[in-house]
Amino acid sequence: MTSYPEHEKQAKVIDQAQAISEFLEWLAGQGVQLMTWREDLTDTRPDDDCPAAKYSRLHCDHWGHVNAEHECCNCGRPYGFREITGIKGWVREPRGILQLLADWAGIDLNVIEAEKRQMLAGIRAMNAVRADQ
């Protein structure tokens, strides 16, 4: 066992990961996107308390200004936007291919980066010793 355990994990799956990565890149080139199901989405929507709000939204210029506080053209009541929470739906997978592969293989990319820095520090130290000789 070396002092770079995450790199050892990576070495064990590198061939499989390369094949999977190429396939996922090919899928993206075909217009296929990975999606993930979420049940905690939030959206901002017009407040439809006014019976004429749907008409106003289509025909009044001030609809669409999310932070604007206006009165309804039809009933005169103030209206605005409200936040809707708990929306369920499919969304584009936010993780990139590298992160997905790392998660699949149980590899921590932050640890990989730290090990790379450790390797570079070791190489620099060896070069410094050689330069002094």
Backbone hydrogen bonds, N-H to C=O, Kabsch-Sander energy under -0.5 kcal/mol:
donor,donor_aa,acceptor,acceptor_aa,energy
8,E,4,Y,-1.6
9,K,5,P,-2.1
10,Q,6,E,-2.3
11,A,7,H,-2.4
12,K,8,E,-1.5
13,V,9,K,-0.9
13,V,10,Q,-0.8
14,I,10,Q,-0.8
17,A,13,V,-3.2
18,Q,14,I,-2.2
19,A,15,D,-1.9
20,I,16,Q,-2.6
21,S,17,A,-2.7
22,E,18,Q,-2.3
23,F,19,A,-2.1
24,L,20,I,-2.7
25,E,21,S,-2.4
26,W,22,E,-2.1
27,L,23,F,-2.6
28,A,24,L,-2.2
29,G,25,E,-2.0
30,Q,26,W,-1.1
30,Q,27,L,-0.8
31,G,28,A,-1.5
32,V,27,L,-2.4
36,T,91,V,-2.8
38,R,89,G,-2.5
41,L,87,I,-2.1
43,D,84,I,-2.3
45,R,43,D,-0.5
45,R,82,R,-2.7
47,D,80,G,-2.8
48,D,46,P,-0.7
53,A,50,C,-1.8
56,S,52,A,-2.8
57,R,53,A,-2.9
58,L,54,K,-1.0
58,L,55,Y,-0.6
59,H,55,Y,-1.6
60,C,56,S,-2.8
63,W,60,C,-1.0
65,H,62,H,-1.5
66,V,64,G,-1.1
68,A,65,H,-1.5
70,H,68,A,-0.6
70,H,79,Y,-0.9
72,C,77,R,-2.7
76,G,72,C,-1.5
79,Y,70,H,-2.2
82,R,45,R,-3.1
84,I,43,D,-3.5
85,T,83,E,-0.5
86,G,41,L,-0.6
87,I,41,L,-2.1
89,G,38,R,-2.5
91,V,36,T,-2.3
93,E,34,L,-2.6
100,L,96,G,-2.5
101,L,97,I,-2.7
102,A,98,L,-2.3
103,D,99,Q,-2.7
104,W,100,L,-2.5
105,A,101,L,-2.3
106,G,102,A,-0.8
106,G,103,D,-0.6
107,I,102,A,-3.0
109,L,107,I,-0.7
112,I,108,D,-2.1
113,E,109,L,-2.1
114,A,110,N,-2.0
115,E,111,V,-2.7
116,K,112,I,-2.3
117,R,113,E,-2.1
118,Q,114,A,-2.1
119,M,115,E,-2.7
120,L,116,K,-2.6
121,A,117,R,-2.4
122,G,118,Q,-2.1
123,I,119,M,-2.4
124,R,120,L,-2.7
125,A,121,A,-2.3
126,M,122,G,-2.2
127,N,123,I,-2.5
128,A,124,R,-2.3
129,V,125,A,-2.0
130,R,126,M,-2.3
131,A,127,N,-2.3
132,D,128,A,-1.4
133,Q,129,V,-0.9
133,Q,130,R,-0.5
